[in-house]
């Protein structure tokens, strides 16, 4: 039992430390939000990729950057209803 | 690891990226002069603006082998030395020589790895590094007792589920450093299924204070701001102003500070018939500038996405003495000017504005006035003036973004040119790149006859400038004097009735003329001493320096003269008999402090060069011999700067009758020849001349075109670059008052005087303006014309614009059309403007015809196709999309337009268009028909009378076809997401059968077939790769017969029956937009040229032997440890960013070997069991053999 508890604690620690660490009950919403947020952060973080997207959209880089971070707030729409 | 690959490539950068991700200003040299440091790709460049010439010079460029995410300059309190902090995804560090390095993340650019934002306290006491989400690290910067910079361990200011939009440091003078961040907390909206929390999300401005006493960071103040805000600007504090920040959102600029009221001002909009009055502007870039002298005198220049610059000032309450109190009263905004949309703006103290454009050329402007006294309406200005307040000064060429690139030889020169399409919007261009140095022509004048040679000479040793130009004709010599005007003189003492072989200023004030029958020594008092050649013999070759003369007679004898103490020429008693006829001779310059040059080089027609000693003890004794592949046509001994020894080395340059140029090192003591490097110049015999360019000795080599051999100003490596100039027959150094470092040359019957101003740039650019963002281009198969497709999203098409302008209800008097190059096109959401242009890059150098597309169609792909059904007539085929939405991808229809060429391709005529379900993203001519990628389908079309006729169709890829390549009946199809698939076309059955695909998802951006089995390509994340089809699969696919066996073969893991094998993989950082197999230099080897979005041009050179691979692999390994990248990123990890590097050696790292200090060079050379010179030769050889 103690082992299980410790594992649980370690996992919680990891989850607190590293954003996106999953657990047994990760929902589809959590997982996909996390993936999407990672993607958007990567688009913003790599200058050539941001330029590439800005050219495709016909916008300027700074606007695309703002829009990407904005999308990170709710990348895959509203969370699902909680069913108990 | 990499060692297992059977294919090895050597990666080299031909042109580094020209896109600037960020530019900062600082006094980095420790002087008052301001410099600009820019980050572009993995390169950090220090630019020195030269206000007197209005130019920007590159002082230093360094590849850090990492992704530079943000840079900031800071100055430490009490120190007057500017320092720079470079932050890559791992480290924070200082200057070009590393002062400090802190690692804060190891796993690349990710959401929670700090580095996205970097802010430095204006007093240089601390810096904050933040990630896009959650993490913030504060470092305290200090100096220890030895005045060395120290950096504390980081203090954390993390807040989970918080996104950061912008970050700046507050100017708080000497109180505790404060940083302001624009944040959104998404924690609640993630838990609320009703969506209400999301609706109510607030954006907050948060102050983080670093308490220096407690060494602790606190969240000091948070206040909601405009939801649309994305950018912050620091407002000066302390003595200079009120402190605080400007928060810029959609349509507004707000001043915020914890102890002040908020002040808000709207961003003025443009007015006009084509403007949507509801479109909101936002600020995308800006700069704050403090004026010298007065306290509180500062202003902001903020730029909107249209490129309009607004001057924002803050008015403060004043106390009794009229000094500002720091209490803000109002904010003022005023239109200032329009410049290209920038990624960074820098205002220099010398009154210049540097605009690092996000796309296109970077601009350098000079301020004329600060717009204090013009008629511009303040506050809510919506009028729009066209007159610019600043004169335009030269721009810095930038190829960013480079959309497509092709190598072709349209001018029939020895080497092909690179053609590319670059830029966005109205500032896009078609560029021609040529390898060569820019030549500045000074004089071109026609002569009475065709001269065979030309010299210039001064009259006495102490003269600074040349006095005479001597021209030799077949049987006459003409002397011209250089002064205010150039005119013929006759009383010079020169023999005018014979041709001349050499001219030299000798000793103190004598002149020498060597002609076929003798040597004339002209003294200062016009006395002439003549040495006549022995009877029945004439002089065939001569060489001179200021103390020595050597001539070769037609009998093969060499006669040597030296100047004696009273200035007369003394003949050496013995003549040296050579075995063959002497073709050329060379004496080196007399070294400083010596009386003679020790060596004479003699070239004979038996294809040898001999070095003779001129030492008094062993005069004319043979020292060494070098055998050549052809008879030498020219020789030149000269001392030049050298990177291997660090100083200057004596070289013997040899030109051959076959047009080959050789450079060998001449040992100054023994006369031994070693380290020979060869280069093919052109089909004509090479002639060599010693000239002086930019203060260094250089060699002018003439063959079918002129070349200049010089040492690179930065790396000191020897470079041989063609001049962008017509072919010359003869050249000589030229120096006069008007032109101190020039050259004089003969071209046919013309005398030309020219100079070379710049040695740093060896790629010449020429550009032709285009209308919209170019997407793709093709060349006419037979004629030198290019066809581009251009399209622009969210821009009104010309037809819509005309309709709006005609509408009498909207026009209100000031319907002046603004020039789109400066102001951009009128914008409208959902609209597309697109056109096809015909470009003549050779004769007209302009756009010949422009075909606009209407109905909101935009061109997406093009190809030239010869249809077998039309007797192989070539047509231009263009794929378009109607009402396209970029993300998520949508459109109402796609079309394939067909155009017929007229007048050899100078004009195109529309024939018909065919509707398809989706925009066809890839088109290709294939076996006399058209191959089109429409969505997932690959189709074959034939040309009909009314429309294209579909002949065959198969679904071959999972997502969307974006590229097609073909050889024989094999087609390489690239998918937008799922790498490439190879498809075979079975003609009898009319079937397209995919037979091999890839294991990894690659977001393919470009591909090319290297050979029948191998594909090279690039993807959107900036990788380059080579894939090869397994031999068995390849053979099976091409088996005779129906292809039934292919159709019924079992699928492997839901894909094609076979898989491609990865041969090579490399991460160059820039996104490859085009790749092709080509040859870049005359007589060079084939290589893969790729062009990156940010303007990078790079090549991959295949290795031929295993031995070279082993050598370069070991060298690369040593370089990794000896010259660890500046930013602290492990080189191997960097090049393996997405996929472990395989089969590719980083040539850019290997080339840094020449820049290492001598002891390190020797150490590596020792490890490799080779000499330093040998290693450098190998490094330079591999580049010159296939590139510049």
Interface residues (C-beta under 8 A of the other chain):
Chain A: X16 X18 X19 X20 X33 X37 X38 X41 X42 X44 X45 X46 X47 X48 X49 X51 X52 X54 X55 X56 X57 X58 X59 X60 X61 X62 X63 X65 X66 X69 X72 X73 X74 X78 X79 X80 X81 X82
Chain B: X19 X21 X41 X67 X69 X109 X110 X111 X112 X115 X116 X131 X132 X133 X134 X160 X163 X164 X165 X184 X186 X189 X190 X191 X192 X193 X194 X195 X198 X201 X230 X231 X282 X284 X285 X305 X341 X343 X358 X359 X400 X401 X403 X424 X773 X792 X793 X794 X795 X886 X887 X1020 X1021 X1022 X1069 X1070 X1071 X1092 X1093 X1094
